[in-house]
Amino acid sequence: MDYKYSLLDSTVDDYHKRPLLLQVDNTPLNLFAVLEVKRDLTKRSSTVGCKIRLYGFLFGLAIMFLIMASYVLTGDKKGLLFTPSPYHLNSLVSPGPFAFNLSSVRDYAHIKLVVKSIKSKVGFRSSRQLPELKALMRSDPHMFSVIPRKFLPGLKNPCWYEEFTGNITTDPYKMNLYGRYSRRFRTVFQHLRSTFYHHLLHRNRRLYRMRCLPYFYIIGQPKCGTTDLYDRLRLHPDVKFTTFKEPHWWTRKRFGIIRLSEGLHDRYPVEDYLDLFDQAAYQIQGELTTNISGSPSHPKIIIGEASASTMWDNNAWVYFYDNTTEGEPLFLIQDFIHAVQPEARFIVMLRDPVERLYSDYLYFGIANKSAEDFHEKVSESLQLFEGCLMEYTMRSCVYNTTVNNAMPVRLQVGLYIVYLIDWLTVFSKEQILVLRLEDHASNRKYTMHKVFDFLNLGPLSKEIESQITRSPASNTRRPADKNLGPMLPITKEILQDFYKPFNEKLAKVLRNDSFLWEYNSNL
């Protein structure tokens, strides 16, 4: 086991005051080992005492190597996502020059130096080199062989007919991986199975099934009100969604990611994703049949998809795309969506990134949650991000899978402008509607009308509109998390300082100063 050890602490003068921070590197696996060594400056002349200390040290070292070996073996077998691809960065970045004790973060001035260092390296590129369609098709030929280049005319939603070559006695959803891992999907598929063959179109002694993609996507961000927006849109008679809110196909399932901690599973084929829209396709098809029989109107039903990971989560790229430039992804999620749906529409719901991060911590945290614990996790994450910026560009660090997985809180998700700029290199501003949760919470009728206009939906009756706008908010903070109270004032100030240049650029691009989330506190 050829491990390399390097001191991560930047100062030598207070060597006797601080614990040693050691980094253990063994490509491709990178782990942080934080060892606290208590120094005894008392001189002992006893030879026996020296031997005891020596044997104790060797025994501890042996135990440490055994633990490391178990992590290496386990990571190799399970394909842990924390393990970088061999095509990824050569080593996990160390904390930057302002590293300090991770187990006892109380040094306010030190954290401010870390944030100042990060802000000095913030830079935004106006564009990126877009991949060619041929390169995208080579990376996922099966998906492009299933989705056609043109859709059915006369339909608002992108749909097409696909020849069904299966046996009418077999279960069309038997192999669907969503059904394998979700009891809810198994229940839905059982219903769809019973009506599947009634919706097959018979033409020239052949059978065809209608397939559809979403007309629009709610792409982000997590803990910014996407669930509430989804629940309200579902009440609109002309809007249908997948059988549940977040299939995460574009960002995770098509790469075989079910949970980030479990490594890679079987990749979900695009057919499994399309199955999720069958229920909506049946309704569109029924309306289409009515029109063919003489109705003058065109189908108005549109389908939505609401995976809050679509905007930002490109963590899988490092495991599949080896030709990278300066540690940045060669392909992004939006490249593939644009290749098959250049006319798609996208809704983004954002909130103050400081509050988003705390809400994210409370929602996804498992145990020992507290404002103090959040503060330490923020400090550790800032160190890791700053350490990455010492060697790589800001965009590289935002998309750095290893750093993202190492950070105990998801700082990068709140860097909205980095992702938005990349989306705007592929889609036009007219195709992306950006909303604020704060506006939605204070005036739901206003934001919902903006969404209706953006999706070109017709007028509603007063009863339906009232039901949509006045229903209680969804997915609010749990009572147990509310009891933990707000984050510490010092944590809030640090995060406000960190996110400020990103918010300023966001407000400038959107030409809307409300996205500054300006703070009037006296912290």
HELIX and SHEET records of a PDB file:
HELIX    1   1 THR A   47  LYS A   78  1                                  32    
HELIX    2   2 TYR A  108  LYS A  119  1                                  12    
HELIX    3   3 LEU A  133  SER A  139  1                                   7    
HELIX    4   4 PRO A  141  VAL A  146  1                                   6    
HELIX    5   5 LEU A  177  TYR A  181  1                                   5    
HELIX    6   6 ARG A  183  THR A  195  1                                  13    
HELIX    7   7 PHE A  196  HIS A  199  5                                   4    
HELIX    8   8 THR A  226  LEU A  233  1                                   8    
HELIX    9   9 LYS A  253  PHE A  255  5                                   3    
HELIX   10  10 LEU A  260  GLU A  262  5                                   3    
HELIX   11  11 VAL A  270  ASP A  275  1                                   6    
HELIX   12  12 ASP A  278  ILE A  292  1                                  15    
HELIX   13  13 TRP A  317  PHE A  320  1                                   4    
HELIX   14  14 ILE A  333  VAL A  340  1                                   8    
HELIX   15  15 PRO A  353  PHE A  364  1                                  12    
HELIX   16  16 ALA A  371  LEU A  389  1                                  19    
HELIX   17  17 MET A  394  VAL A  398  1                                   5    
HELIX   18  18 THR A  401  ALA A  406  1                                   6    
HELIX   19  19 LEU A  411  GLY A  414  5                                   4    
HELIX   20  20 TYR A  416  LEU A  424  1                                   9    
HELIX   21  21 LYS A  429  GLN A  431  5                                   3    
HELIX   22  22 LEU A  437  SER A  442  1                                   6    
HELIX   23  23 ARG A  444  PHE A  454  1                                  11    
HELIX   24  24 LYS A  462  ARG A  470  1                                   9    
HELIX   25  25 PRO A  479  LYS A  482  1                                   4    
HELIX   26  26 PRO A  489  LEU A  510  1                                  22    
HELIX   27  27 ASP A  513  LEU A  516  5                                   4    
SHEET    1   A 3 LYS A   4  LEU A   7  0                                        
SHEET    2   A 3 LEU A  22  ASN A  26 -1                                        
SHEET    3   A 3 LEU A  29  ALA A  33 -1                                        
SHEET    1   B 3 CYS A 159  GLU A 163  0                                        
SHEET    2   B 3 ARG A 206  CYS A 212 -1                                        
SHEET    3   B 3 LEU A 201  ARG A 203 -1                                        
SHEET    1   C 5 VAL A 239  PHE A 241  0                                        
SHEET    2   C 5 ILE A 302  GLU A 305  1                                        
SHEET    3   C 5 PHE A 216  GLY A 220  1                                        
SHEET    4   C 5 ARG A 345  LEU A 350  1                                        
SHEET    5   C 5 ILE A 432  ARG A 436  1                                        
END                                                                             
